[in-house]
Amino acid sequence: MDNCIFCKIINKEIPAKIEYEDDEILGFYDISPQAPVHLVFIPKKHIESIATATEEDFQIIGRLLFQIANTAKKLGLDQSGYRIVNNMGKDGGQTVFHLHFHLLGKRSLLWPPG
């Protein structure tokens, strides 16, 4: 996708501080962190949102969640807890229309989120 900021990060057209990368997944630090630890995990395949994902996409979504949990453990977030967030659609707060999950930790997170 030509105008997708996350696709540009995947293609190394825009720099990012990368924490995790493999052939299908990229995990990088958010440029506007909402917690002391705030990473964004994306599939390298452009999928607009969880609502537009196909049945075949759910394998990579499962791998994304597994890798988020592994990264949280690596960063020591599993000791005190963390939050995984996926915003879907305008009313859900989605601003980049490339499927992504936020990993937030190292501070007390309130509920409801706002």
C-alpha positions, 0 to 999 in steps of 0.5 A: 500500500503506497500511503500506508505508514506501516508498509513504509516502515516494513520497507525501511522507507521510514526508520523505526526502532525495531525490537522484533522482526521475522519474515512475517512480523515486525515489532517496533517502539511507538513514536508517541508512547502511552506507557514506559514500554509501548511497542507496535506489532504488525504483520508484514502483509497489509491487512487493513483491520481485524474486521477485514482479515480472512480466515487464512490471515488468522494464522499470522494473527495468532503468531503476532499474539504469540510473539507479543507474549514472548516479547513481553516476557523478554522485556520483563513485563510478565512480572507486573502485567501488560496490555495488548490493544487492537483498535478497529475502525474510526470509532474504535480509535484506529488511525493507521489502517494496517492491522496492528497491536499495541503492547503497553507496560511498565505502568498501571493501566486504568479501565475503562481505557477512555 
